[in-house]
Amino acid sequence: MEELREFTIPFVGLKLGEHRFDFEINKAFFEHFNYKEFNDVTIKLVVTLFKKPTLMEFDFTFNGSVNVYCDVTNEPYIQNLSGDYHFIVKIGEEFNDENEDLLILPHGQFEVNIQQYIYESIVLSMPTRKIHPGIEDGTLESDIIKKLEELSPKGSDENIKPKGDITDPRWDILKKLLTDK
């Protein structure tokens, strides 16, 4: 995948100590990764680089919102996101990114591209189930909910006649297993 230059940090000329980088993440960033789950994105990302003699520590802190579709009603809504991520960069014999918290760059490398780490940390901070806040508090007005209410069964529980205590004898035998401990 082609690297986005704005997320490439040259570390060779940096002094030892703390360095801060601010980024604005938008929808174009995720389109670069061919990720189409977000309708709109507004995220502020702060990257703090702690340069030490033998390694570099990166801390990401992001905060913002994404516009996504609800898993229940398919209505778009704003999902707030925040999170952080920490990883270490070392210089070694050859490139190695097998460990998610450690990146090894080959000798002679003078910059590091952090776009993949940004992408993964933001996408993984999304809740597994995206539910519109209007569903939880009952204020969502949508055509889908109106149609579901229209098509829901309209009978009271009084019309349902109980069959009494007639049960299948096979279940009675199984119920004895619960009480015969």
QUIWO-V278164 format. One record per residue. N is the residue number from 1. RES is the residue in one letter. SS is DSSP state (alpha for helix, beta for strand, coil for the rest). D_CENTER is the distance of its C-alpha to the mean C-alpha in Angstrom with 2 decimals. Layout:
N	RES	SS	D_CENTER
N	RES	SS	D_CENTER
This chain:
1	M	coil	21.27
2	E	coil	22.90
3	E	coil	21.96
4	L	coil	21.38
5	R	alpha	24.18
6	E	alpha	22.71
7	F	alpha	20.16
8	T	beta	23.06
9	I	beta	24.51
10	P	beta	28.17
11	F	coil	28.87
12	V	coil	32.53
13	G	coil	34.10
14	L	coil	32.06
15	K	coil	33.95
16	L	coil	32.95
17	G	beta	30.85
18	E	beta	27.88
19	H	beta	26.67
20	R	beta	24.14
21	F	beta	22.41
22	D	beta	20.77
23	F	beta	18.66
24	E	beta	17.66
25	I	beta	14.69
26	N	coil	15.37
27	K	alpha	15.01
28	A	alpha	17.48
29	F	alpha	15.30
30	F	alpha	12.84
31	E	alpha	16.03
32	H	alpha	17.36
33	F	coil	14.84
34	N	coil	15.72
35	Y	coil	12.26
36	K	coil	13.38
37	E	coil	10.67
38	F	coil	10.99
39	N	coil	14.52
40	D	beta	14.69
41	V	beta	12.96
42	T	beta	14.53
43	I	beta	13.09
44	K	beta	15.55
45	L	beta	15.08
46	V	beta	17.76
47	V	beta	18.55
48	T	beta	21.26
49	L	beta	23.33
50	F	beta	25.83
51	K	beta	28.44
52	K	coil	30.72
53	P	coil	33.68
54	T	coil	32.09
55	L	beta	28.34
56	M	beta	25.65
57	E	beta	22.76
58	F	beta	19.72
59	D	beta	17.66
60	F	beta	14.75
61	T	beta	14.14
62	F	beta	12.22
63	N	beta	12.53
64	G	beta	12.56
65	S	beta	11.57
66	V	beta	10.55
67	N	beta	12.77
68	V	beta	11.52
69	Y	beta	13.69
70	C	coil	14.08
71	D	coil	14.09
72	V	coil	17.47
73	T	coil	19.43
74	N	coil	17.81
75	E	coil	18.52
76	P	beta	16.52
77	Y	beta	15.30
78	I	beta	13.75
79	Q	beta	10.44
80	N	beta	10.70
81	L	beta	8.20
82	S	beta	9.64
83	G	beta	9.56
84	D	beta	11.75
85	Y	beta	12.52
86	H	beta	16.04
87	F	beta	17.89
88	I	beta	21.57
89	V	beta	23.58
90	K	beta	27.07
91	I	beta	29.90
92	G	beta	31.33
93	E	coil	33.36
94	E	coil	30.80
95	F	coil	27.22
96	N	beta	24.86
97	D	coil	21.05
98	E	coil	20.96
99	N	coil	19.71
100	E	coil	16.14
101	D	coil	17.57
102	L	beta	20.82
103	L	beta	21.81
104	I	beta	25.53
105	L	beta	27.19
106	P	beta	30.76
107	H	coil	33.76
108	G	coil	34.54
109	Q	coil	30.99
110	F	coil	30.88
111	E	beta	27.37
112	V	beta	23.75
113	N	beta	21.05
114	I	coil	17.61
115	Q	alpha	15.76
116	Q	alpha	14.08
117	Y	alpha	12.84
118	I	alpha	11.54
119	Y	alpha	9.77
120	E	alpha	8.18
121	S	alpha	7.33
122	I	alpha	5.73
123	V	alpha	3.84
124	L	alpha	3.18
125	S	coil	3.09
126	M	coil	2.29
127	P	coil	5.39
128	T	coil	7.01
129	R	coil	9.76
130	K	coil	9.93
131	I	coil	13.41
132	H	coil	15.57
133	P	alpha	17.04
134	G	alpha	20.44
135	I	alpha	20.28
136	E	alpha	19.95
137	D	alpha	22.84
138	G	coil	24.81
139	T	coil	25.24
140	L	coil	23.57
141	E	coil	26.35
142	S	coil	25.66
143	D	alpha	27.89
144	I	alpha	25.92
145	I	alpha	26.32
146	K	alpha	29.98
147	K	alpha	30.63
148	L	alpha	29.15
149	E	alpha	31.38
150	E	alpha	34.29
151	L	alpha	33.94
152	S	coil	33.41
153	P	coil	36.52
154	K	coil	39.02
155	G	coil	41.12
156	S	coil	41.83
157	D	alpha	41.79
158	E	alpha	45.59
159	N	alpha	46.19
160	I	coil	44.73
161	K	coil	47.58
162	P	coil	46.86
163	K	coil	48.39
164	G	coil	49.62
165	D	coil	49.25
166	I	coil	49.82
167	T	coil	47.35
168	D	coil	47.33
169	P	alpha	49.40
170	R	alpha	46.97
171	W	alpha	44.35
172	D	alpha	47.00
173	I	alpha	47.58
174	L	alpha	43.89
175	K	alpha	43.75
176	K	alpha	46.60
177	L	alpha	44.41
178	L	alpha	42.23
179	T	alpha	45.32
180	D	coil	47.29
181	K	coil	45.41
